[in-house]
Amino acid sequence: MASGTLEETREALHSGAITSRALVESSLSRARGSEERLACFTRLRGEAALEEGSQSDERRVQGDVLGPLDGVPVALSLIHI
């Protein structure tokens, strides 16, 4: 699922088809798998991201979602040309 569009990912979370924690696990796995070849991450917040994913899942169960992208993993990139 980590390769879906933002809208597909948001809808999958909303419908319960996937959890935020599962999205984070998938995203971390892809990031770690590509790191040697791409060297595109200066830091991965693995444990913190997993905890934040679990917290998002708990909020979702309680109906206390922070916003439409709550629970969607995000990677930031700085490109130097």
N, C-alpha and C positions, 0 to 999 in steps of 0.2 A: 504493500500500500504506500510505502514511502515515495513511490514514483508517480503517484496520482497528482492531479491538479490540486491547487489550493481549495477550490470549491468542492471537488470530490472528497478530499480529506476532511474538510469541515463537515460535509454531509455524513460521511461515515462515522465521525465522532458523534454527531447529533443523533443519528439513528441507532447508535450502539453497536454498529457493525465492527467497530474496532475501538480499543482504548487508547488513551494518550500514552500510557506507559508502553504499549505495544508499538506505537508509532515511534517513540523515542528509541526503543530497542532496535527497531529496524533502521532508523536514521543513523544511530551510532555504529551499527554493523556496517552499513554502506560507507560511512565516513572512514572508519578504520580500515576497511578493505581497499579503499582507493588512496589512502594517505601515502603509501610508499611510492606509488606511481605519479600522483599529482602534487604532493607536498603542499596542500592548499589550506591546511589548518594550523594555526599557531597554538591552539588550545582546544581541547574537547572537555566539556564539563560533564563527563559521563555520569557519575554518581549523583551530582546535583540535578542534572537533567532528568534522570530516572525518578528522583524524589519529587521533582516538580510535576512530572507526568502523573505520578500517583496522586498527588494533591489535586490536580485538575480533575482526575477521574472521580475522586471523592466529592468535589464540588458539583460535578455533573450529576451524580447520583442524588445529591441533596437539592438539585434544582437551583444551585447558586453559581451558575456559569458567569465568569467575569466579562465575557464578550464573545463575539463570533469566532475569534481565533484562539480562545482559551484551549490549551492542550495541543495546539499544532506546533511541532518542533520547527525551529528556525535556525538557519546557519547564515552567518554574516561573512562576507569576504571583502578583503581589501585588495584591490588590484593596482599594482604599481607597474606603470608602463615606462 
